[in-house]
């Protein structure tokens, strides 16, 4: 009887360790999932398989803290050229600028001029 209890404890520790490993790969709490794996065995593993991965917070914060150009150097997705004769669409195509026209679309992607210029 004692050997069965020892084997069961080893089995629970192995399943709990594997659950902790899988939880770490999914950016989840390893200690909590070890305890769940130890107590509930394969039911906890099946639950862990069904749980989606968490995105690391460091990746999001790194992207938002990336250095950006100053606001004077940046141009919006679409913009009117410096000479005022052309407007550049978000797709990068230069188009003739006709201010009298109320509706004008890009010659390449057909995006509306006012939409591309953010008006």
N, C-alpha and C positions, 0 to 999 in steps of 0.2 A: 504494500500500500504506500509506503514511503517513497519508493522509486517512482511510482506513478505521479505523486505530487511534485517531485523534483522535475520529472520530464514535462509535466504541465507548466511548471514555472519557467523552464527553459523555453518551451514553445511560446509562452506569452511574452517573454523578453525578446525573442527573435522577431515575432510579429510586431511588437511594439517598436523595436528598432527599425524595422523595415518601414513601418508607418511614419516614423520620425524622419527617415531618409526621404521618402516620397513627399512629405510635407515640406521639407526643406527645399526640394526641387520646385515646388509650387509656391514658394515664398510664404508658407504658412507657419504657424507656431509649432515648432518641433516637440517641445516638452508636452504640450497639450495633446498632440496627436500620438505621442508615445504612450501617454497614460490611457487614451482611448483605445489604442491598439493593444495594450497590455490587458485591459479589462474586457474588451469586446471582440478581440481577435479579428477574424476576417470580415465581420460586419463593419468594423471601423475602416478597414482597407477598402472595402467596396464603397463606403461613403466618401472616403478621401479621393477615390478615382473619379467620382461624380462631381466633386467640388472643383470649380475653375481656378486657374492660377491667379495669384495677385500680382499686379504690376509693382515693381519696386519703386518706392517713392524717390530714390536718388536719381533715377533716370528722368523723371518728370522735372525735378528741381534743377538738374544739370541743363536740360533743354531750355528752361525759362531763364536761367541765369547766364546764358551764352551772351557774349558781347555782341552788340548790334551797332550799326552805323549811326551817326548822328542824324537827327531829323532833317537837317538841311541837305544831306547827301541822298536821302531816300526819296524815291518817287513812288507814287501809288501804282497799283497794278496797271492801270491805264493812265496816260497823261498826255497833255498837249505839249508839243515840242516848244523849245525856247523861242523859235522864230514865229510861232503861232500859225504856221501853214499846214501842219500835220498833227494828227493825234495817233498815239501808239496804243494799240489794244492790249489787253492782258495776255493775249497769245503771242505778242511781240511784233505784230504786223503794223507797219506804218500806213496810215490812210490819210487822204486829203481831208483837211478840216474845212467844213462849210458851216459857219456859225448860223447862217440864215435858215438852214435845214433843221427842222424840229426832230426828225427821225433820220438817223444815219447809222448804218450797220457796218461792221468790219468786213472787209472784202474777203478775208480768209475764213474766219470762224463764225461770222454773222452775228456776233455779240453786239448789242445795242451800244452806241457811243456813250450815252448818258450813264448806262449801267457800268460800263467799263471805266468811266472816269469817276464813278462814285457820286454822281449827282442825284 
